[in-house]
Structure formats: structure tokens, C-alpha cells
Amino acid sequence: MTYERRIIGFIDILGFGQLVLDSEDSSAKFDLIKSVLEKINSVDDVYGSPESFFAHSNYAYLSPTAKKEMDEFYESTKAAAGPRRVRITTFSDSIVFSCSADSEGLTDFRYFLTKLLVHTSPFKLLIRGGITCGSLVHTDELIFGPAMNNAYYLESKIANYPRLVVCKKFEEFIEELGENTLTALVKHELIRNENETVSYIDCLALSTNKVAQNMCGANAYEMLLNEKSTIETLIKDAPDDPKVASKLEWYVEYFNEFLTRTSEVEVVVSHVQGMPLETVLISVSDLRIRIPSHVAVVGPTCAGASTSRKAKR
């Protein structure tokens, strides 16, 4: 056993600790925790199933003979990729996932993160995390290394708000891969504010992209509508705590800024043999959220609100 260079994400589910405490006296909250953890543990990378692996091949409509041939190809490809696939460890309210630090690993990383965002969205919980690249041991039994420590530090000390921050080592890794379609996509999905040195992932862009729609069955407008409902529910139930208020205010401003930047999303409205046939563009301007006075805090707490924050785009 030795260290590998890996991409690693350490993610914390905000409010999950209190949910666990409340679940002792609430069967509904206990069931919610169980559902969240089951869904997280079921999120797989690009090799999750033949249906997802062959998402663009009308797999569900193939003949038994053709399916058998593709299944055999899928199993052999999955087995060959075994050592390189996304590895996942969950404990309490935390999720740790890692993959090889190369172009294939970056593809799996981006796909896994998209699926995680899509499949956890219905639970009305926000996430915060840190993503880095470095020396790591990650097996079914063990996870340790400098990269693990760094990812945890980013999540617990740097992220501050409901966002997934990335550090300089991750950005340097992307630069090492050179200019190609994948690295251009990932760079485009990173945000850095003019008043910060930290970058973070544009999670709303990920959860509404073509991968989310074609391979995860997500409806981009419904994803944003659900996010709006999540934010409004959290605001309604928010305790009188400036720290909680600042996190919610930051996320509201990020959400509203995304709507301004995006203006409309593409939604699939019909399929032919499982393949998207017709799409429509739907305006998202009606989803903007107003920050109630009881939530707004005094001072420049929202590190993601500036319209000039797309300097890294």
C-alpha cells in the first residue's frame, strides 16, 4: 500500500447533526435520515449501471441479444476500470469521495458530483465541502493522507457557506491536464469572487447541465424550483442565529445571481425510445427569492453576490 495522487471531496450536510438529534423523538426525521444516507450510498460514478453507461444508446429498447452483447462489454469495461473508479465513504453527516488524478478521473469526478447534487436535492438540505488533489489512501477499509486533511480543512474552515470550495492544488491539477473540452468545462464551472482567493464549484450549473438531464433524468427547471422551495423552507425554519442567517443569505444571493446569469433553461419535453427528441427553453426569472428582513444580516457576508464575480470564467 502506498499513497496515490487522487482528487478528493469532503462534503458535510448542513443541519444534519441537528436532524440526527431530533430523530430520536421523531420517526419522520429518522426515516428522512435513512433515506438521505441510502440515496447517497446508491450514487455511483459513470459505471453505475448499463442504463446509465449506455444512456445515449437506446439501451432500454434493445433486443435481448443486443443487450447481452452490451452487458458483456459493460461488465468488462467496469472491471477494467475498477481500481480507477470513484470510491465513496460515508459517516454520520459527511461524504468523502475520491478518484484518480487524471483525465478519466476528472470525468468520473464531475459525473459523480452531478449525480450527488441531483439525487440529494429533494431532501431540502444544503451541502458544504472542500475539494483538493493530493496524496491519499482510499480503500473500502481505510482513508487517510495529506489530501484528506486538506479537504477536511477546506470544508470546515474555508468554505463557510453552502458551497464546494476548491483549492489551488485542484486548479493546478486541471492546468496540468492541458486545454481540452473537459478542462474547459470544469474551469467554466468554477467561480471566484474578485474579493476572494478561493474558488468554488457552480453547483447549480452542474445540477442543470446536459449530464444531469440525459444521464440522471433531471428536469432543469424542476431542479431550480425544488432548490427555491428548499431555501424558502430553511428560511422559514431558521433559528434566530446570525451564523445561520449569513449562510442562507449567501445562498439566496448565489441562487438569484445564477438565475440572472442563466435567464432560461433547456428542458426535455418528449423522447423517442428513451432519447431526447424535443426541448423547450423555460424562463427562470420567476424563481427569484427575496431575502426576508428577519434573515438578512448586517455587513458584507455574502461572498458570492457580486455580479463581477465571474472573473475566472
C-alpha positions, 0 to 999 in steps of 0.5 A, a space after each residue: 500500500 502506498 499513497 496515490 495522487 487522487 482528487 478528493 471531496 469532503 462534503 458535510 450536510 448542513 443541519 444534519 447533526 441537528 436532524 440526527 438529534 431530533 430523530 430520536 423523538 421523531 420517526 419522520 426525521 429518522 426515516 428522512 435520515 435513512 433515506 438521505 444516507 441510502 440515496 447517497 450510498 446508491 450514487 455511483 460514478 459513470 459505471 453505475 449501471 448499463 442504463 446509465 453507461 449506455 444512456 445515449 444508446 437506446 439501451 432500454 429498447 434493445 433486443 435481448 441479444 443486443 443487450 447481452 452483447 452490451 452487458 458483456 462489454 459493460 461488465 468488462 469495461 467496469 472491471 477494467 476500470 475498477 481500481 480507477 473508479 470513484 470510491 465513496 465513504 460515508 459517516 454520520 453527516 459527511 461524504 468523502 469521495 475520491 478518484 484518480 488524478 487524471 483525465 478519466 478521473 476528472 470525468 468520473 469526478 464531475 459525473 459523480 458530483 452531478 449525480 450527488 447534487 441531483 439525487 440529494 436535492 429533494 431532501 431540502 438540505 444544503 451541502 458544504 465541502 472542500 475539494 483538493 488533489 493530493 496524496 491519499 489512501 482510499 480503500 473500502 477499509 481505510 482513508 487517510 493522507 495529506 489530501 484528506 486533511 486538506 479537504 477536511 480543512 477546506 470544508 470546515 474552515 474555508 468554505 463557510 457557506 453552502 458551497 464546494 470550495 476548491 483549492 489551488 492544488 485542484 486548479 493546478 491539477 486541471 492546468 496540468 491536464 492541458 486545454 481540452 473540452 473537459 478542462 474547459 468545462 470544469 474551469 467554466 464551472 468554477 467561480 471566484 469572487 474578485 474579493 476572494 482567493 478561493 474558488 468554488 464549484 457552480 453547483 447549480 450549473 452542474 445540477 442543470 447541465 446536459 449530464 444531469 438531464 440525459 444521464 440522471 433524468 433531471 428536469 432543469 427547471 424542476 431542479 431550480 424550483 425544488 432548490 427555491 422551495 428548499 431555501 424558502 423552507 430553511 428560511 422559514 425554519 431558521 433559528 434566530 442565529 446570525 451564523 445561520 442567517 449569513 449562510 442562507 443569505 449567501 445562498 439566496 444571493 448565489 441562487 438569484 445571481 445564477 438565475 440572472 446569469 442563466 435567464 432560461 433553461 433547456 428542458 426535455 419535453 418528449 423522447 423517442 425510445 428513451 432519447 431526447 427528441 424535443 426541448 423547450 427553453 423555460 424562463 427562470 426569472 420567476 424563481 427569484 427569492 427575496 431575502 426576508 428582513 428577519 434573515 438578512 444580516 448586517 455587513 458584507 457576508 455574502 461572498 458570492 453576490 457580486 455580479 463581477 464575480 465571474 472573473 475566472 470564467 
